[in-house]
Amino acid sequence: MIGAAISLHKCLGPGLLESAYKECLYYELVKAGLYVEKENPLPLIYQEIKLECGYRLDLLVENKLIIEIKSVEALNDIHLAQLLTYLKISNRKLGLLINFNVLKLKEGVRRVINT
């Protein structure tokens, strides 16, 4: 997944909208033979009530890995908190936080494990 993101970033570079990177990364991952869901709805369960709050996972790969895509000046704690929350409420353990608005993509990638 990270390799596909790096190839994409080398081709397009920084400065595009998150939606452009999401569509392109989705395309690359599907082309690689992975099962990927885009904009997967994520309900919130609160006191046994299922709430449709409008949360959506950018990309869900093989029903295991959540990829949260950003195109911001710098990743900060709120971006990490968002991904951790998505992992928690979806009961998943693995996430990637990818900021495409960097000169070298490896500087914009964070692997996240929810324990």
Long-range contacts (C-beta under 8 A, 24 or more apart in sequence): 1-29, 1-34, 1-61, 1-65, 1-67, 1-96, 2-96, 2-109, 4-28, 4-29, 4-32, 5-98, 5-100, 5-105, 5-109, 6-105, 6-106, 8-100, 9-100, 9-105, 10-105, 12-100, 14-71, 14-100, 14-101, 14-102, 14-103, 15-71, 15-101, 16-71, 16-100, 17-71, 18-58, 18-69, 18-70, 18-71, 18-100, 21-69, 21-71, 21-98, 21-100, 22-58, 22-59, 22-69, 25-59, 25-67, 25-69, 25-98, 26-59, 29-59, 29-61, 34-61, 34-62, 35-61, 35-62, 35-63, 36-60, 36-61, 36-62, 37-63, 42-86, 42-89, 42-90, 44-89, 45-89, 55-86, 55-89, 57-86, 57-90, 64-92, 64-93, 64-94, 65-92, 65-94, 65-95, 65-96, 66-90, 66-92, 66-94, 66-95, 66-96, 67-95, 67-96, 67-98, 68-95, 68-96, 68-97, 68-98, 69-98, 69-100, 70-97, 70-98, 70-99, 70-100, 70-101, 70-108, 71-99, 71-100, 71-101, 72-99, 72-101, 73-101, 74-99, 75-99, 75-108, 75-110, 80-110, 80-112, 83-112, 84-112, 84-114, 87-112, 87-114, 88-114
